[in-house]
Amino acid sequence: MPADRLAQIPPYLFAGINRLKAEMLAQGIDVIDLGAGAPDRPAPEHVVEALKASGADPASHRYPPYDGTPSFKRAVSRWYDSRFGVSLDPDSEVIALTGSKEGLVHLVWAMAGPGDVVLVPDPGYPAYRTAALLAGAEPIAVPLLAEHGDFPDLDAVDAGVLARAKLLFLSYPNNPTGAVATLERFAGVIAWARRHGILVVHDAAYAELGFDGHVAPSILQVSGAREHAVEFNSLSKSHGMAGFRLGMAVGNAEAIGALALLKSNVDTGVFQAVQDAGVAALDGPQDHLPVWRALYQERRDAARAGFARLGWPEVPCGGGFFLWLPTPGGMSSADFARTVLERCFVIVAPGAAYGDAGEGYFRVALVSEAGRILEAIARLETAGIRFSARSFHGARSFHGARSFHEEGPCS
């Protein structure tokens, strides 16, 4: 029998969605997938060439270091210095990860356990909550408040909760809301963390995708932040390396050391050829980034205009590649997602999968060409699906049907 802890973990949402998608594709149906946040930009050519060259070298075929090759960790340190002006010790303040998701989960295992609290943003990336549950800790939601720019009011956290809290997760640019943060916001978080002895875990996976001139800061730019924060990053979104599975955690040396100790007991590190490709990505030309930012911003603008034509309000989206939209007429997020899939053959992510505060919203991933996104919106229009705060135009009942939310959270 599976361990009891797994009973707390719902099945992965996109397993269910992908099954329905596969069934439709097998029937010859053209499905437009705006659900999963899978970037569609390929890695730059010089990154692919570095992967090929290193992969052909027999030296790369041996076990890699558990915490990352010295060359990759030095490249991360150089990139943080040039991008953020943050100086890192590559030996004690940098670790290589098999994608940032793996590291986020393992850090919770390394730093929290039964009786501890992990503060997770609501709505937020579901892996934060799942990691806490698997560690035997208690995830406590901290709502992202629209009036605070989709930022939590940390001073409102209950004193009893704070006394048990070990970690606070944040992510900006935010998944799923698209909100961005300023350095001043981060300074307030670090001051709060210092008062309460809590480690801040900042997930900066979308930091290179800022819109309208926004340049995302690192939380480590705040004076003294390395005493109270760890930042996770990934080459998936910034360099089109999602399938390579390469990320990094940087910052607080004690937390990085704890993560390294855990990883040395549960994995054998990232394939050296992938890390060498990461060196090429970080040290090489970055001229693809302005092009990609402009592309995602074009898609954001097209999607916002298309949804506005159907009555949806314009929502903020300062970075990342998601739109976070309200469902019509108070319809549940799961029912709305199922409606647009079954009637329009369009996949969106139901907001409830990202926490209780996500109910009444859905997430649109801007990972298809603008024309394809507009085609999806046109299908909603053809089906008579429009936004209204009071009632849902074009809805039909799905009472009693299994909802997407029942199948688990999504990434």
Buried (B, 14 or more C-beta within 10 A) or exposed (E): EEEEEEEEBBEBBBEBBBEBBEEBEEEEEEBBBBBBBEBBBEBBEBBBBBBEBBBEEEEBEEEBBBBBBEBBBBBBBBBBEEBBEBEBEBEBBBBBBBBBBBBBBBBBBBBBEEEBBBBBBBBBBBBBBBBBBBBBBBBBBBBBEEEEBBBBEBEEBEEEEBEBBBBBBBBBBBBBBBBBBBEEBBBBBBEBBBEBEBBBBBBBBBBBBBBEEBEBBBBBBBEEBBBBBBBBBBBBBBBBBBEBBBBBBBBBBEBBBBBBEBBEEEEEBBBBBBBBBBBBBBBBEBEBBEEBBEBBBBBBBBBBEBBBEBEBEEBBBBBBBBBBBBBBBEBBBBBBBBBBBBBBBBBBBBBBBBBEBBBBBBBBBBBBBBEBBBBBBBBBBEBEBBBEEEEBBBBEEBEEEEBBBEBBBBB
